[in-house]
Structure formats: C-alpha cells, structure tokens
Amino acid sequence: LRELKFLLMPEAGIAVAVVLGLLAIAGGWLGNKALTLAAGAGFLLAAVAQVVLQTAGSSLATGSNGSTFGLWLGLGAGLVALALTPQPVDASKGM
C-alpha cells in the first residue's frame, strides 16, 4: 500500500507530502511567494530529517530508502527556486 511504484515512503512521510503539497498548491494558486517558499523549505527540512532518521535507524524512517530523500530534495529545491525567481519586467511599460 505504501509503494508508489517509484519510491518507498513511510506513513509519516505521506502526511508530510500531503500537508506541504497543499501548502505549495495554495502558494501557487494565490500567487504568494512566501507560501511557496515555506513549502519548499519544509520539503528541504524533510530531506534533512529523512537522512538523519534513516542514519539513526529510527522507526519513523522504516520502509523508506534514498528515493524518498531524492523526492524531498527535488521538491524543496524546485519550490525554493520558483519562490526566489523575480517577476519578469514588462518591457511595454518602459521598465
């Protein structure tokens, strides 16, 4: 049930993905870069936590592998890059 065909994720990780995913969707929908940045930072924090928990042998990381880390890292880096990208300047307005 936890196998998503491309990664293994523990139940706690599914909750993290849903909550941060909804935060990222809200940030995009509202055009709020702060929400998008918060979601990206949350995913990056999840990546760090994944490595620490898996290294320590915590039961929270049981049933996961490096693919979970890769997912968190990719989502976090992408959302942070998106949030920090400046808005394009409209050339027709003279600026």
Secondary structure, DSSP 8 states (H G I E B T S, - for coil): --B-SS-B--HHHHHHHHHHHHHHHHHHHHT-HHHHHHHHHHHHHHHHHHHHHHHHT-GGGTT--HHHHHHHHHHHHHHHHHHHS-----GGGT-
